Amino acid sequence: MYEFCNVAGILGYNITIGGLFALGQDMNDSKLRSVNGGGVDGIEGWDDAYENFFCSLQ
């Protein structure tokens, strides 16, 4: 993630590791809040695009 943020900075994007974590958490929390009564577990098929993106970088 550090290297990703460095490359993004070189290209003119101000992206921080903390910002990435916050974005991922916000997306996940929003999906779970959208379920009537608040979901405890993620719904099948609602893959975390944020997490999948970083897993694909390995």
N, C-alpha and C positions, 0 to 999 in steps of 0.2 A: 504494500500500500504506500509505503514511503516513496518508492521509486515512481509509482503511478502519479503521486502528488507532485514530485519533482518534475517529471516530464510535462504534466499539465501546467505547472508554473512557468516552465520554459516556453510553452506555447501560448502563454498569456491568460491562463485560467487560474484563478485563486481558489484552489481546492485544498482543504486540510484533511488530515486523517480524522480528526474529531468531527468535522463536518460530514464526512462520509458515514461515520458510525451513526450520527444523529439522523441523517437522511434515511438510512436503512431502517432504523428503529421507528421513525415517524411513519414510513410507508407501511411497515408491518402492523403497528398499532392502529393505524387508520383502517386497514382491512378488517382487523378483528373487531373494532368498534362498529363497523358497518353491519355486523351480524346482529339481528334482533336479540337484545339482552347481553350482547358482548360475548364473543367466542373465546373459549379458553385455549383451544388448540386451533392451529391453522386448518383451513378447509382444503380437502384434497383438490388439487388442480390450481390452487392459489399459490403457485411457487413464488418464492422470493426472488424477483428479477435482480435486485441489488446483490444478494448473496451469490446467485448463479453467475452474475457477471464476474465477480472477483474469483470465484472458483475456476472459471474458464481461463483466467490469466495465468494459472500455474503451469 
